[in-house]
Amino acid sequence: MNVAGNSDQRNAPIGSRHQTSRQYDVDWMRTIALILLIGYHGVISFQFWAAEAIYFIENEEPLTWLWIPMELFNIWRIPLLFFISGMGIQFAMERRSIGRLLADRTWRILFPAVIGFFLICPINLLLYQNFYQMESRWIPNPGHLWFLFNIFIYFLLLLPCIVLIKRYPHNSLIRWCQILTAKPWTLLSLLIVPFALEGYLLQPEYFSLFVMTRHGFFIGMLCFFSGFFMACSTANFLSTARSLRFVTLITAVTLYAVRLLVFRLENTNNLLNGAECILWILACIGYSSTYLNANSRTLQILSPAVYPIYILHLPVQFALASIIFHWQLPALQKLGLLLVGTFISCWGLYEVVRRVPLLRPIFGMKYTIESPSELDLRNSKS
């Protein structure tokens, strides 16, 4: 889709325009983020702190040097997902009533999260207990699905704004979004200042520790709300992000170099971390909007699998790790086997799940199985 070509439509008041095309760059970012997630979680199992700090099955031989490149994207990977989730809410509200939107988010976010809390995430701990020969206990917990619970809470907090925008599409808030996202310096000020302040005021011990922390909750909410309101003026926002993409990328890389070379990735300046976080997000959006905003057969295959594989990947990884880590192989070979095995196994499970209507809602998919032709038609309209 040519976003610039649809600028009048995208910047029209919410509720008064008819969306005829899809943001494929957002789908690509979500897909790439899943690939990074599987790689990141795989590398964690080869860090010396994995078992004690976050209850990951840990390989005896660590690969600590891999944590340096992991820290490059660790600071923005999860915030990016919150940001594009907020954008997704804005896109969804354009073609749904408030009631349908609430029902859809409850069914596709809260329901899988609650089921996963009781039936999927306890598998991770059970495999961990068995590997370390501990007493086996089934312990319900949010695990890696904490992200879904946060998303649903943010959605509920945003709901009054959604109702206001739906009822009054010509409100001044939308006009200000369009004005502030049209110029590079106003967009940068609008986003960098609150992100830097969040890091400075909350002073997390580790900026990248988002899971079940106060900092993680507030940075996620800031990303979610920012993504929503930026998407209220999609054409302006994406056009400005594209024009800034080189600047934001170079600045983000520079701030990462400061973290690495000056602070040694420890006890870093959280004001700079907040700025680096949003600069990476803007760079990702700018480059993906420039080069990835096109449909393809590959995207049609991968995009529907993202959500189910996200839910499945960690129990699968733990199960494979509990086998592979007993083998007498070099650590790099084990990592390769773990990553490839996790992806292939998750894809196989996804192919089973997507064909069983009763299982589909548990993994965030609609109950009805769509044929390829119906899916292509729906994508062309959404």
N, C-alpha and C positions, 0 to 999 in steps of 0.2 A: 504494500500500500504506500502511496506517495502522501506522506503526512502533510507536506507543504501545500500540496494541491487541494487538500481538504481543510485548509485553515479557516475559511469562513464557517464551514459546518462545525468544526471542532470548537471554535470560539463563540458559537451561538449560545444563548442562554440555555442552561440545563433544562431538559424537558421539551424544548422547542425544536430540536434538531432530530433528524433520523439518521442513526449511525448505519452506514452501509459497508463499512470495512473494518478489519480487525487489526489491532496492534501486534503484528507478528514479532516485533523486536522484544516486546514484553514476554511473549511465549518463549523466545529463544533465551532470554536472560534467566527465566525460571528453569529452563532445561539445563543450561550450563551450570547454574547454581547447584542443581542436584548432583551433577557430575563432580563438582568441587566438594560437595558434602560427603559423597562416598569416599573420595580420595582423602579428604581431611580426617574422617573418622578412621580410615584404615591406617593412616600415619600415626594417629594418637596411640594405637595399640603397640607402636614401636618406640614409645617414649617411656623413660624410667619412672615417671610419676603416674602413669595411666591407671594402674590397678588401685593404688592407694587413694589418689585424689578424686577420681570420677568413676571408679568401679568398671573400668574397661578390662577385658582380658588382655594381658600384656605379654609380649614376646620377651624371652629371656635376654636376647641380644638386642639392644636398642639401636635406633638410627637417629640419634639426636640431631645430626646435621640437617635432617629434613625439616626440622622445626623452623629454620630460618626462612625458607620460602613459604611455609604455612603461615607464618606471622605476617607475610606481605598481604594476604587477602583475609586473614582471620579477623581483622579489625572492621571489615565492611561486608563480609559475606552474608551474615545473618541480617544486619541492618538493611542491606539491599533487598532481601526477601520481604521484609516488613514494608519497605517503601513501595515495591511493585504490588504488594498485596493491597495497600491503600489505593493505588492507582486502579487496581482491579475492581474495588468496590465502587469507585466512581463510574467506571465503564459499565458495570452491572446495573447500577441504578438508572442508567439512561433507558434501559429497555425493560425494567421491572417496576411494578408498584412497590410501595413500602412493605405491604404484607407479603408479597411474593419474595422480595429481597430478604426479609427476616426469616421466612420459612426456608429459603434456599441456603442461607448461611448456617442456620441451625442444623439442617439435615446434612450438609456437606462439610461442615467444619466441627461443630460441637458433637454431633453424633459419633463420627470416627474417633474424636479425641476421647470421649467417655468410654467407648468400647475398647479403644487401645489402652486406656488407663487400667482397665480390669483384665483384659485378655491378651494383649500383645506385649506391652512394656514389661510386665512381670517375667516374661520369657528371658529378657536380657539378664535380669538379676539371677534367675534360676540357673542359666548357663554359667554365669560368673561364679555362683556358689559351687556348682559341680566341678568346675575347672580347678578351683582352689580347695576342693574337698571340705567345704563348709557344710553346715546343716542346711538342707534344702527347704526353703520356705517360699510360698507363693505370696509375693508382696505387691499389691496394686500400687502403681506409681505413674506419674506423667511421662517419665523417661524423655525420649527425644521428641515426644508429642507435646511438650510444654509450649512449643511454638503455636500450635493450634489453639490452645486455651487462651494464650495471650491475644491472638488475632480476634477471637470471638469477643473478648472483653473490650478490645479497642473498637470493634464494630458497634457494640452496645453503647459505648461512650460517645461515638460519633453519630449515633442514630438521630439525636435531636437536630444536628446540623443537616443531615440528609433530609429529614422531614421539612425543615425550613427551606432548603434549596428546591425541593420538589414542589412546594407550595408557592414559593416566590422566586421563580427562576431569574428574574431581572434584579435581584438584590445587589446591594453595594459590595458585599463580600466577594461575589464572583467577578464584578468589575475590577476590584482591586487586585484579585489574582491575575487577571488578564494584563493589567498595567505593570505589576511588579515582576511578572515572568517574561516580559517583552524585552528587557534590557539586561545585558550581562551583569553590570555592577549591582543592580537592584536584586537580581536573582541570587547572586553570590551572598549579598548582605542578608537577604531574607533567610537563607539556609545555613550559612556558616556560623553566624552569630549564635543562634539557639543551640546548635550542636556543640560548639566550643564551650558555651556556658554550661550545658548539661554535664560535660566531662569535668569542668572546673568546679562546679558546685557540688556534685555528688562524689567526686574523687574516688572512683573505684580502685581497688587494689590492683586489679588487672582489667584494663578497658575491654578486652575481648571476652571477658567472662560474663556472658549474657544470660546463661541458663539459671532461672529461678533466683535472680538477684534483683535488688531495687534498681540498680543501674540498668540492667537488662530490660526491665519493665518500662522504664521511662525513655530509654533510647529507642526501644521498639515502638512505643506510642508516638514519639516524635517523628520517627520515620513513617509510620502508618498515616498519621495525620498530614504530614508533608506530602506524601505520595498522593493522597486523596485530593488535596487542594491544588497541587501542581497539575493534576489531571483535569481539574475544572477549566483549565486553559491549555489543553494538550498541545495545540499547534505552537503557541507562543513558547511554552516550556521546552518542548522538544527542539524547536528551532534554536532557542538560546543555548540549550545544552549542546547541540551540535556545533554551534559557533565557538563554544568554550572548550570543546573536548580536548584539544591539545594542551591548553593552559591548565585545565583541571588535572589531566593525567601527569604532566610534568611536575606540577606542584605536589600532587599526592605521592609521586615517586620520591621527590625530594624530602618530604616529611617522613616517609618510610626510611630513607637513608639516615635521617637524623635519629630516628628511633633505634636503628641498628648500630650505627657507628658511634653516636654520642651516648645514648642511654643503654646500649647493649640489650635492647628489648625488655629491660627491667626498670621498674620505678620511673616510667616515662611520664612526660608532661601531658596530663589529661586534657588540658585546653587544646594543645596541638593534636592530640588523638581525636578529639571530636571534630576538629576541622579536617583532619586527614580522612576520617570516616566518610563525611558527606562529599568530599572532593572525589574520592574513589567512586562513590555512587553516581555522581554527576558525570564522571568520565565514562563509566560503564553505559549509562543511558545515552550519552552523546554518541559514542562509537556504535552501540547496537542500533540506535535509531538511524545512523548513517549507512551501516553496512548489513544489518540483519533484518530490516523491516520488509521481508518478503516471505511469502508462503513457499513451502517445498514439500515434497513427499516425505523427506526425512523428518521435518517438523511435525507433519501430520501423524507420523508413527510414534515419535518420541513424546510429544506434548501430552497426550492423554495418559501416558505411563508415569509421568513425574510424580503425581500425588500418591498413587498406590506404592510405587517403589520407595518413596520417602518413608512411608509407614512401615514397609517390610524390611528395609535394608539393614537396620541395626540388629534385630534378632538373627537374621541370616548371617551377618558378619560375625557375630558372637559364636554361632554354631560352627562356622567354618574355622574360625580362629582356634576353637577348642580342639579341633582336629589337626590343623596345619602346624600349630605351634609346638606340637610334640615331635614333628619330623626333624631329622638332622639335616637341615638345609641352611645356606647362608640367609641372613635376614632379608636382603633385597629380593631374593627369590620367593621367600615367604610372603613378602608384601605384594609382589606381583600376583602370586597365586590367590592371595586374599582378595585383592581388588577385582581381578577378572572373575574369580569364583562368585563374589558377591553380586556383581552386575548380572552375570549369566543366570544365577539362581533366582535373583529377584525378577528378572525378565520372564523366566519360566513360570514363576508363581503368578506374576501379573497376567500372563496369557491364560492361566487357569481361572483366576479370579474374575477377569473381565467377561468370561463366558458364563458365569453363574450369577443369575440375577439376585439371589439372596445374599451373596457375598459382596456384590458391588458397592452398596451403600457403606459398608464397614470400611472400605478403602477410598471413600470420597467420590465414588462414581454414581451416576444416576442409575436407578433400578433398571430402566429399560435399556436393552442393548440396541445401539443404533447401527444400521447398515452403513457401509462406506459412502454410498450415495447420499444418504440422509445426513451424515456427518459433514460432507463437503457442502451441502446446501445450507446447513445451520451455520457453518463457519463463514460462508459467503455473506450471510445476513447479520452475523454478530461481529 
